[in-house]
Amino acid sequence: MVTLVDWQILAAMNLTSDDGLKVEPFDLKLLGGHSLDVRLGDRLYDPATQKMTTMTELDNGYVMQPGDFLLAHLLEKVHIPATMVCRLEGKSSLGRQGLKVHQTAGFIDGGFFGDITLELSLVGSIPLRLVAGMRIGQLTFERTERPLRPYGHPDLGSKYQGQEGPTPAR
């Protein structure tokens, strides 16, 4: 597999077919040499309490406490074509404050479309303020061969295809 660089990411997004890479909303300022920064969406889900919080209802975001685990989502919706895969990594500045952006689910299969759910865990010792729209991670993209059964194929039982917002385990 080959990791795409900035101009290749843009070229993949400019494909006119429905099979192209889509990241919406797209902001060119978020594109780096080898990755695309992504931003935190406005909803958080606490699996322990099964409570959904919308950050637009809060004045100054959400203060995550050490030891907290939350599900969140990206502001950007994605469509990964069958001929690509995508990887999500956290921003190093947040990692240095103890925030893990994903536990095990940083790989996004070709064929996936919808919201990417984040598995936020604060392992640092200081509370961290989360604000909708803040840069929280980055996506890298790799080209692949076209699979016989991409994510979403009826034979695969793809549970998270088209998910919206932070989605608990299904």
Secondary structure, DSSP 8 states (H G I E B T S, - for coil): -EE--HHHHHHHHT--STTS-EEES--GGGB-SS-EEEEEEEEEEETTTTEEEEGGGSSS-EEE-TT-EEEEEEEEEEE--TTEEEEEEE-HHHHTTTEES-SS--EE-TT-EEEEEEEEEE-SSS-EEE-TT-EEEEEEEEE----SS-TT-TTT--TTTT--SS----
